[in-house]
Amino acid sequence: MSQSKKIFTRMCLNNWGGINHKVLQFNEYVNLFSGKSGSGKSTVMDAIQVILYGSFSPTFLNKAADDAKNRRSVLSYLRGEQKDGSANRGDCDFCSVIALEIEDTGSHTFTCIGIAFEVRKNDSEIKRFVYFSHSGRMPEPSYVTADGFCYSNNDIKKLVNTRSQSADRRARGDVNRIYASKEAYLGTLYDVILGYIDPNRFITMEKSAIALRMTNGTGQFIRDYMFPKSDSGTIETISEQLDAYRQIREKIEDMRKRIELLKEIKESGQELVNIQSDIVMAETMIRCIDIEDMRAKIQAAEDDKKRIEEEQDRLSEKAEDIAGQQADLQQEYIQVCADLKSSDLGSKKDQLRELEKRSLMLTDNSRQWIKITNGLKAWDEDEVITDYVSNAVLNLIEEIVDGDVTEAKCQELHLKLESIKKDIEDELEDNTSQKNEITKELKEKKRLVDDMKNNRKSYSESLRSARAALQRDLSDRFGEPVKVQVFADMFDVQDEEWKNAIEGRMGRLKFSLITEPRYAHTAAVIFRDMKQFEDVDLINSKAIMDSEPKAMDGSLYEAVDTKEKYVDVCLKRYLGHIIKCRSVDELEQVRDGVTPDCYSYSNFIFRHLKKRDYTTNACIGGRVSKARLAEYEADVERLEKDQIQLMGIISSLKAQRDFECLKGEPEYFVGLSEASDELKAVNSQKNELEEIIRTMENGQYKELKEKKRLLEKNIDALKSAFSLNQQQINEKISQHEKIIGANEQRRAQLEDMLQGYVAREELEKQVQDMLQHSSGASVKSKQREKLIELQGADGNGGRQQSCVETLQTARYRYIKEFPSGQFSGAEKSNKAYEELLEKYEKDYEPEYESEFEEQCKVIYKSLRENVIGTIHGDIKAAKRHAYEINRLLRETNFSDSTYQIKIEPAKNENGQFYDMLMAEELDSKNPDNGGIAGQISFGEDDFYKKYEQKIKLLTDKFMPPRDEDEHLRMQKRKEMEQYADYRNYLSFSMYEQVTDENGRVIRENFVDDMAGRDSGGEGQNPKYVALLAGFAMLYMQQSNRDSKIKLVLLDEAFSKMDQERSAVCLKYARKMDLQLIVCVPDERLQSLIRNVDCVYGFRRHNNQISMMHIDKGDYLKLMEG
């Protein structure tokens, strides 16, 4: 007798997509929807999903479509919207109902489920809807009122209320309900109505089946949907026990850690005390040596002071003896000096010195006067300057040079020379100004000659720069070379008679820039921003061309010629109205005219054209005039000669600035002129006096002088001896004072050293013994080396600092590990630490060791029974399920092969636990320990001995987190659930078993390994096998009490499979007792119809979907015919 199940018998669609009202009949097994793409098959499939999922999300609608453009929404289905933008119900308010009818084959009762909508034309989202279910079959005529309108939400509520009071209420639970929420609807739907199936697995598998996408591979699909995760309270049980275990373990580890750290502190503190004792001993020994050394230095200094006092007395006696000798020699020296002074030789020498001074002064004055006279002679000797000096002045200069010098003549000559100098300066200023003008003109002419020789116009730098910049910007703008010309370069003067007149009348205009007319506007736009060229003009050639100017007969236009048409038009505009005239009468007869000699008449005004415009600035024409070049070269030669001549004159005139003009007082010059005669008289007197002095020095005076010299020598010797003796006395006094001061300091230092010093006879005796064999410096050096080793060179290092750092590190390590204690790390003594260590060692450790041992036993027992044992049983159950599925799969052949499901140990790191989880010892209920349940001895348990490391590793996986952070707790919870899931330790796969004609297995090909290598049909085979097997597992009966649905939805199914493989898949579904609703295109109908039970043909016309039930027998007869 077959098991009872629940099947979908009918479906009602009112105002859904292109369907106004339709009821479909479903068969117990295979139902086929056939039609072209867009005919409405997915419209019905999506309605089924909306009812079963209770969701309005567009993510699962029209899932088989490949492009996003074909995606739908529930609101678009309700309005009947089409691809062209139209809608069947877009401009009206309406109601809609979609519902499914379900029959329980065991109790033959019916239940209907569905959703009712009310849509307003302005709604942008679904606002008014109700989920409903009711007992019995669908009302006639299928949720439509007697007036032919679809049921409203109130009509549905009335229907549910009516059915709740009817006799047809044999289904389990209350199904006659209007649900307040989606959750309430789904809760009743999946538990009561559909037969207690897992909603998450059902929805996920149906969505996968619609488009048949197994993105993570067949093996993952088998794991997730064919072998569900077991539900148990294992995690909570083991987590609580492990938490208690961890608390005890942490207490013990904490106590051990505290004791270990406190021992380090005690040992470091003891080592520091020993080092500090050694430092005190070394410092005391050095202090004792320093005291003895200081006493010895004081005594030695007293001895030196006594010796210096004796030497001071001896030097004082010697100083008195030298002073007596000095007095005798000084008296004798005074007498010799008086004798020398009483002679006349001294006064004679004084007279000689005065004469020598006078001679030197007169010599300087004589040289000065010679220089002055030479300066005066220059006024007569310079050829250029002489022309400015009168004969009277020259005669006066000659008189003064010859020696006829008076104050009146000097004053007269000075005034006349100053007047001459002023006249020369005025002339010099005129010549300099003339020279500057010639130089400027010469430079301009040279530039013109150079430009003409190189066949270039003498244009200004500003004009050249403006032309280059405008030409560059125009070329960049148009992407081609664009020429910008100077207007004067674009035409020539044919009649030389009128050349100057044309040059003069064109004036500044000839220096204007010009372009071809097609560039004129763009050039003007660019030139507007070139504000730095305010002295440059730009001609609008296009505007002139557009104005079409005319030239008058007899105008200057007749004297010019150009090759460019637009330039010719410009010449007509600027020269065509200026008439050529030869007299004033002719000028008066025209409005605008000019004569060949550049006399112009315009605007009733006569004027001479600027000469510079038709000479220096003449530039009209394509080539340079040779006549004009020759003229400029002659000018250059003339100007150079004039420049050289003027420079010579200026140089000569400047020279007079250095000529003598007797500036100063006249009497001064008179005195200078007389110096030569006076010098002769003084030199004569000096010679006579020198002869008298030589005669006197050869007599008695010579003897006195020698005696004086000897006395001076002896006096100097005695002075040196006295000074040296006094210096020695001063040195002794200084040494005496230093010794006294130093000893006073030493006594003060000794008093300081003795402060707080307690004499110890044993230590002083030890120091005395050491000093007998070594010097104090040597003993101190050894003690200092010891101190450096103990406390470093600066007192902050060495073994002491290292020990302090070790102690501080040990303290901080303890405080860091246990910050809640009473320590700061800066304690001066280790006493508190050592007392706490003694307390810990005495009280805590034994108490927790035994409790920890007991908890370990409980944890192991719980882990083995609640976790390992449960997973062991789940794995064995999964293998039994796989065996049942494989038995069914072996009965279904796909051509020459069958498919099998394979369960193996996990191929990742979790596979290491498989042997432990499947150990034979787990098949016995309790560990063998004398038959006493719960009494576990690790030493006697063979299972624990064998898998000790794996048990500990698995225990860590279930250890609950300490962190109170919700995210971390949830993450750890997921990890524990993963390790409590038996599937975590298994690997699931499907393989193709190929056999020969005798049924022998030739090879096994794993499906995931063949992905991408098989043909389309061969690649789809295993996916459908896995999919159908997964649904069979989902709907597997857990009891005879609750029947379940067997529905599988397939859209665009078997698209790449041939008729034979498709038939086998459908046969396989029948064996698994599944109810299929399959959508295929029309071309697949012929190959599938023999294996289906119910067929609907879909068509769309004028945005309306029609569904025709196709009689299978008639269709087969039609095929045979």
Residue pairs with C-beta under 8 A, 6 or more apart in sequence:
2 1073
3 1037
3 1040
3 1043
3 1073
4 104
4 105
4 106
4 107
4 1040
4 1043
5 104
5 105
5 106
5 1035
5 1043
5 1044
5 1045
5 1046
5 1073
6 102
6 103
6 104
6 105
6 194
6 195
6 1043
6 1044
6 1045
6 1046
7 26
7 28
7 102
7 103
7 105
7 1045
7 1046
7 1075
8 26
8 100
8 101
8 102
8 1045
8 1047
8 1075
8 1077
9 25
9 26
9 101
9 102
9 103
9 110
10 23
10 24
10 25
10 26
10 100
10 101
10 137
10 138
11 23
11 24
11 26
11 44
11 47
11 48
11 98
11 99
11 100
11 101
12 22
12 23
12 97
12 98
12 99
12 100
12 101
12 114
12 138
12 142
12 143
13 19
13 21
13 22
13 23
13 24
13 44
13 47
13 98
14 20
14 21
14 95
14 96
14 97
14 98
14 142
14 143
14 144
14 150
14 151
15 21
15 78
15 80
15 89
15 94
15 95
15 96
15 97
15 150
16 43
16 47
16 77
16 78
16 96
16 98
17 40
17 43
17 47
17 77
17 80
17 1105
18 40
18 43
18 80
18 82
18 88
18 1100
18 1103
18 1104
18 1105
19 40
19 43
19 44
19 1104
19 1105
19 1107
20 88
20 1104
21 142
21 144
21 150
22 1107
23 138
23 142
24 44
24 1096
24 1107
25 1094
25 1109
26 1075
26 1077
26 1094
27 1075
27 1093
27 1094
28 105
28 1075
28 1093
29 1069
29 1070
29 1074
29 1075
29 1076
29 1093
30 1066
30 1069
30 1070
30 1076
30 1078
30 1091
30 1092
30 1093
30 1094
31 1075
31 1076
31 1077
31 1078
31 1092
31 1093
31 1094
31 1095
31 1096
32 1078
32 1080
32 1085
32 1088
32 1089
32 1092
32 1094
32 1095
32 1096
33 41
33 44
33 45
33 1077
33 1078
33 1079
33 1080
33 1096
33 1098
34 41
34 1080
34 1081
34 1082
34 1084
34 1085
34 1095
34 1096
34 1097
34 1098
34 1110
35 41
35 1081
35 1082
35 1097
35 1098
35 1099
36 1081
36 1082
36 1098
36 1099
37 1081
38 83
38 1100
39 1098
39 1099
39 1100
39 1105
40 1098
40 1099
40 1100
40 1105
40 1107
41 1051
41 1079
41 1098
42 61
42 62
42 64
42 65
42 1051
42 1079
43 77
43 1105
44 1107
45 210
45 1049
45 1051
45 1077
45 1079
46 60
46 61
46 62
46 72
46 77
47 77
47 98
48 100
48 1049
48 1077
49 60
49 61
49 206
49 207
49 210
49 1049
50 56
50 74
50 98
50 115
51 98
51 99
51 100
51 113
51 114
51 115
52 100
52 189
52 202
52 203
52 206
52 1047
53 60
53 203
53 206
54 115
54 131
54 182
54 185
54 186
54 189
55 182
56 73
56 74
56 126
58 71
58 72
58 73
58 74
60 207
60 210
61 71
61 72
61 73
61 74
61 77
62 70
62 71
62 72
63 207
63 210
63 211
63 1051
64 210
64 211
64 1051
64 1052
64 1079
65 71
74 126
75 119
75 123
75 125
75 126
78 89
78 94
78 96
78 117
78 119
78 126
79 87
79 88
79 89
79 90
79 119
80 87
80 88
80 89
80 90
80 1103
81 87
81 90
82 88
82 1103
86 1103
88 1103
88 1104
89 119
90 121
91 121
92 121
93 118
93 119
93 120
93 121
94 118
94 119
94 150
95 116
95 117
95 118
95 119
95 149
95 150
95 151
95 152
95 153
96 116
96 117
96 119
96 150
97 114
97 115
97 116
97 117
97 143
97 150
97 151
97 156
98 114
98 115
99 112
99 113
99 114
99 115
99 138
99 143
100 112
100 113
100 114
101 110
101 111
101 112
101 137
101 138
102 110
102 111
102 112
102 113
102 193
102 194
102 1045
103 109
103 110
104 110
104 111
104 171
104 1043
105 1043
106 1043
107 170
107 171
107 1043
109 135
109 168
109 170
109 171
110 135
110 136
110 137
110 168
111 133
111 134
111 135
111 136
111 171
111 175
111 193
112 133
112 134
112 135
112 136
112 137
112 138
113 132
113 133
113 189
113 193
114 132
114 133
115 129
115 130
115 131
115 132
116 129
116 130
116 132
116 143
116 151
116 152
116 153
116 156
117 126
117 128
117 129
118 128
118 129
118 152
118 153
119 126
119 128
120 127
128 153
129 153
130 153
130 156
130 157
130 178
130 179
131 178
131 179
131 182
131 184
131 185
132 156
132 157
132 160
132 177
132 178
132 179
133 160
133 175
133 176
133 177
133 179
133 185
133 188
133 189
133 193
134 159
134 160
134 163
134 164
134 175
134 176
134 177
135 163
135 164
135 166
135 168
135 169
135 170
135 171
135 175
135 176
136 163
136 166
136 168
139 159
143 150
143 151
143 155
143 156
143 159
144 150
144 151
145 151
145 155
151 159
156 178
157 178
160 176
160 177
160 178
161 176
163 169
163 176
164 174
164 176
169 176
171 192
171 193
172 192
172 1042
173 188
173 191
173 192
175 188
175 192
175 193
177 188
179 185
179 188
186 199
189 199
190 196
190 197
190 198
190 199
190 202
194 202
194 1044
194 1045
195 1035
195 1042
195 1043
195 1044
195 1045
196 1038
196 1042
196 1044
197 1034
197 1035
197 1044
197 1045
198 228
198 1034
201 224
201 225
201 228
201 1034
202 1034
204 224
204 225
205 225
205 1027
205 1030
205 1031
205 1034
206 1047
206 1048
206 1049
208 214
208 221
208 1027
209 1027
209 1031
209 1048
209 1049
209 1050
210 1049
210 1050
210 1051
211 1051
211 1052
212 1020
212 1023
212 1024
212 1027
212 1050
212 1053
214 220
214 221
214 1023
214 1026
214 1027
217 1008
217 1011
218 989
218 990
218 1007
218 1008
218 1022
218 1023
218 1026
219 987
219 988
219 989
219 990
219 1007
219 1008
220 988
221 1026
221 1027
221 1030
222 901
222 988
222 989
222 990
222 1026
222 1029
222 1030
223 983
223 986
223 988
225 1030
225 1033
225 1034
226 881
226 885
226 901
226 988
226 1026
226 1029
226 1030
226 1033
227 878
227 881
227 882
227 983
227 988
227 1033
228 1033
229 981
229 983
230 870
230 874
230 981
230 982
232 866
232 870
232 980
234 866
234 867
234 870
234 980
235 958
235 973
235 976
235 977
235 980
237 862
237 866
238 859
238 862
238 863
238 866
238 867
238 958
239 958
239 960
239 976
241 855
241 858
241 859
241 862
242 859
242 955
242 958
242 959
242 960
243 960
244 855
245 852
245 855
245 856
245 858
245 859
246 959
246 960
248 848
248 851
248 852
248 855
249 852
249 855
251 848
252 845
252 848
252 849
252 852
254 818
255 840
255 844
255 845
255 848
256 845
257 817
258 814
258 817
258 818
258 840
259 837
259 840
259 841
259 845
261 810
261 813
261 814
261 817
262 814
262 833
262 834
262 836
262 837
262 840
263 837
264 810
264 813
265 807
265 810
265 811
265 814
265 830
265 833
265 834
265 837
266 830
266 833
266 834
266 837
268 803
268 806
268 807
268 810
269 807
269 830
269 833
269 834
271 803
271 806
272 800
272 803
272 804
272 807
275 790
275 799
275 800
275 803
276 800
278 786
278 790
279 787
279 790
279 791
279 800
282 783
282 786
282 787
282 790
283 787
284 763
285 763
285 766
285 767
285 779
285 783
286 780
286 783
286 784
286 787
287 753
287 757
288 763
288 764
288 767
289 767
289 771
289 776
289 779
289 780
289 783
290 753
290 780
291 750
291 753
291 754
291 757
292 767
292 771
292 776
293 776
294 746
294 749
294 750
294 753
295 750
297 746
298 743
298 746
298 747
298 750
301 739
301 742
301 743
301 746
302 743
304 735
304 739
305 736
305 739
305 740
305 743
308 732
308 735
308 736
308 739
309 736
311 732
312 729
312 732
312 733
312 736
315 725
315 728
315 729
315 732
316 729
318 725
319 722
319 725
319 726
319 729
322 718
322 721
322 722
322 725
323 722
325 718
326 715
326 718
326 719
326 722
329 711
329 714
329 715
329 718
330 715
332 711
333 708
333 711
333 712
333 715
336 704
336 707
336 708
336 711
337 708
339 704
340 346
340 701
340 704
340 705
340 708
343 696
343 700
343 701
343 704
344 696
345 693
345 696
345 697
345 701
348 689
348 692
348 693
348 696
349 693
351 689
352 686
352 689
352 690
352 693
355 682
355 685
355 686
355 689
356 686
358 682
359 679
359 682
359 683
359 686
362 675
362 676
362 678
362 679
362 682
363 679
365 671
365 672
365 675
366 672
366 675
366 676
366 679
368 672
368 675
369 669
369 672
369 673
369 675
369 676
372 660
372 662
372 669
372 672
373 400
373 401
374 660
375 659
375 660
376 397
376 400
376 401
376 413
376 659
376 660
376 662
377 397
377 401
378 385
378 659
378 660
379 385
379 386
379 389
379 393
379 394
379 397
379 417
379 420
379 656
379 659
380 386
380 389
380 394
380 397
380 398
382 652
382 655
382 656
383 652
384 649
384 652
384 653
385 424
385 652
385 653
385 655
385 656
385 659
386 394
388 420
388 423
388 424
388 427
389 420
390 416
392 416
393 413
393 416
393 417
393 420
396 409
396 412
396 413
396 416
397 413
399 409
400 409
400 410
400 413
400 673
403 673
405 669
405 670
405 673
405 674
406 666
406 670
407 666
407 667
407 670
408 666
410 662
410 666
410 669
410 670
411 666
413 662
414 661
414 662
414 663
414 666
417 659
417 661
417 662
418 661
421 656
421 657
421 659
421 661
424 653
424 656
427 653
428 650
428 653
428 654
431 646
431 649
431 650
431 653
432 650
434 646
435 643
435 646
435 647
435 650
438 639
438 642
438 643
438 646
439 643
441 635
441 639
442 636
442 639
442 640
442 643
444 616
445 632
445 635
445 636
445 639
446 636
447 458
448 458
448 616
448 632
449 629
449 632
449 633
449 636
451 457
451 458
451 624
452 458
452 624
452 628
452 629
452 632
453 629
455 623
455 624
457 486
457 488
457 489
457 619
458 617
458 619
459 486
459 511
459 619
460 511
460 535
462 533
462 535
462 536
463 486
463 511
463 513
463 536
465 533
466 513
466 530
466 533
466 536
467 484
467 485
467 486
467 513
469 530
469 533
470 484
470 513
470 515
470 523
470 526
470 527
470 530
470 538
471 482
471 483
471 484
473 526
474 482
474 484
474 515
474 519
474 522
474 523
474 526
475 481
475 482
477 522
477 526
478 519
478 522
482 515
482 516
482 519
483 515
483 516
484 513
484 514
484 515
484 523
485 513
485 514
485 515
486 510
486 511
486 512
486 513
486 514
486 619
487 509
487 510
487 511
487 512
487 513
487 514
487 539
487 567
487 570
488 506
488 510
488 511
488 619
488 620
488 621
489 621
489 622
490 514
490 562
490 564
490 567
491 560
491 561
491 562
491 567
491 568
491 571
491 620
491 621
492 560
492 561
492 562
492 620
492 621
492 622
493 499
493 502
493 503
493 559
493 560
493 620
493 621
494 559
494 560
494 561
495 558
495 559
497 559
497 596
498 556
498 559
498 580
498 596
499 559
499 614
499 618
499 620
500 596
500 597
500 598
500 609
500 614
500 618
501 556
501 580
501 594
501 595
501 596
501 598
501 600
501 609
501 614
502 556
502 559
502 560
502 575
502 620
503 510
503 613
503 614
503 617
503 618
503 619
503 620
504 594
504 598
504 600
504 609
504 610
504 613
504 614
505 556
505 575
505 578
505 594
505 600
505 609
506 574
506 575
506 613
506 620
507 609
507 610
507 613
508 537
509 537
509 574
510 619
510 620
511 536
511 537
511 619
512 536
512 537
512 538
512 539
513 523
513 527
513 536
513 537
513 538
513 539
514 538
514 539
514 541
514 567
514 570
515 523
515 541
516 541
516 566
517 541
517 542
517 545
517 566
518 542
520 540
520 541
520 542
520 543
521 542
523 538
524 538
524 540
527 533
527 538
539 570
541 566
541 569
541 570
544 566
544 569
544 570
544 573
545 566
545 569
547 573
548 569
549 569
549 572
549 573
549 576
550 572
550 576
551 557
551 558
551 571
551 572
551 575
551 576
551 577
552 576
552 577
552 579
554 579
554 580
555 575
555 576
555 577
555 578
555 579
555 580
556 575
556 576
556 578
556 579
556 580
556 594
557 571
557 572
557 575
557 576
558 580
559 580
560 571
560 575
562 568
562 571
577 591
577 592
578 592
578 593
578 594
578 602
579 586
579 590
579 592
579 593
579 594
580 593
580 594
581 587
581 590
581 593
581 594
581 595
581 601
582 595
582 596
583 595
584 599
584 606
586 593
587 593
587 594
587 595
587 599
587 601
587 606
588 601
590 601
591 602
592 601
592 602
592 603
593 600
593 601
593 602
594 600
594 601
594 609
598 608
598 609
598 611
598 614
599 606
599 608
599 609
600 606
600 607
600 608
600 609
618 628
662 669
767 779
770 779
771 779
787 798
788 798
789 798
789 799
790 798
790 799
790 800
791 797
791 798
791 799
791 800
791 801
792 798
792 800
792 801
807 830
808 825
811 823
811 825
811 827
811 833
812 825
814 821
814 823
814 833
815 821
815 823
815 824
815 825
822 832
823 832
823 833
827 833
856 938
857 936
857 938
859 955
860 936
860 938
860 941
860 944
860 951
861 927
861 934
861 936
863 951
863 954
863 955
863 958
864 922
864 927
864 943
867 954
867 958
867 980
868 916
868 917
868 922
868 951
868 954
869 922
870 980
870 982
871 917
871 980
871 982
871 985
872 917
872 918
872 919
872 922
874 982
875 917
875 918
875 982
875 985
875 986
878 903
878 982
878 983
878 986
879 903
881 1033
882 901
882 902
882 903
885 901
885 1029
885 1032
885 1033
886 900
886 901
888 1029
888 1071
888 1072
889 898
889 899
889 900
889 901
889 1025
889 1029
889 1068
890 898
890 900
891 1071
892 898
892 899
892 1025
892 1064
892 1067
892 1068
892 1071
893 1064
894 1021
894 1025
894 1061
894 1064
895 1060
895 1061
896 994
896 995
897 992
897 993
897 994
897 995
898 992
898 993
898 995
899 990
899 991
899 992
899 993
899 1007
899 1021
899 1022
899 1025
900 990
900 991
900 993
900 1004
901 988
901 989
901 990
901 1029
902 988
902 989
902 990
902 991
903 986
903 987
903 988
904 986
904 987
904 989
905 911
905 914
905 915
905 985
905 986
905 987
906 914
906 984
906 985
906 986
906 987
907 987
910 979
910 984
910 985
911 985
911 987
912 950
913 950
913 953
913 954
913 985
914 985
914 986
915 947
916 946
916 947
916 950
916 951
916 954
917 982
917 985
919 943
919 946
919 947
921 927
921 942
921 943
921 946
922 943
926 933
926 934
927 936
927 941
927 943
927 944
928 940
928 941
928 942
929 935
929 936
929 937
929 940
929 941
936 944
938 944
938 945
939 945
944 951
954 979
957 975
957 976
957 979
958 976
958 979
958 980
960 972
960 976
961 968
961 969
961 972
963 969
978 984
989 1006
989 1007
989 1008
990 1006
990 1007
990 1008
990 1022
990 1025
990 1026
991 1004
991 1005
991 1006
991 1007
992 1004
992 1005
992 1006
992 1007
992 1010
992 1021
992 1022
993 1001
993 1004
994 1001
994 1002
994 1003
994 1004
994 1005
995 1001
995 1002
996 1002
1007 1022
1007 1023
1007 1026
1010 1018
1010 1019
1011 1019
1015 1056
1016 1055
1016 1056
1016 1057
1017 1056
1017 1057
1017 1058
1017 1061
1019 1056
1020 1054
1020 1055
1020 1056
1020 1057
1020 1061
1021 1057
1021 1061
1021 1065
1024 1053
1024 1054
1024 1057
1024 1065
1025 1065
1025 1068
1027 1048
1028 1048
1028 1065
1028 1068
1028 1069
1028 1072
1028 1074
1029 1072
1031 1046
1031 1048
1031 1072
1031 1074
1032 1072
1032 1073
1032 1074
1035 1044
1035 1045
1035 1046
1035 1074
1037 1043
1037 1044
1045 1075
1046 1072
1046 1073
1046 1074
1046 1075
1047 1074
1047 1075
1047 1077
1048 1069
1048 1074
1048 1075
1048 1076
1048 1077
1049 1077
1050 1076
1050 1077
1050 1078
1050 1079
1051 1079
1052 1079
1052 1080
1052 1081
1053 1078
1053 1079
1053 1080
1054 1061
1054 1062
1054 1065
1054 1078
1054 1080
1054 1084
1054 1088
1055 1080
1055 1081
1055 1084
1057 1065
1058 1087
1059 1087
1059 1088
1062 1084
1062 1087
1062 1088
1062 1091
1063 1088
1063 1090
1063 1091
1066 1076
1066 1088
1066 1091
1066 1092
1067 1091
1069 1076
1078 1088
1078 1092
1080 1088
1082 1097
1085 1095
1085 1097
1086 1119
1089 1095
1089 1112
1089 1115
1089 1116
1089 1119
1090 1116
1092 1112
1093 1112
1094 1109
1094 1112
1095 1109
1095 1110
1095 1112
1095 1115
1096 1107
1096 1108
1096 1109
1096 1110
1097 1107
1097 1108
1097 1110
1098 1105
1098 1106
1098 1107
1099 1105
1099 1106
1099 1108
1100 1106
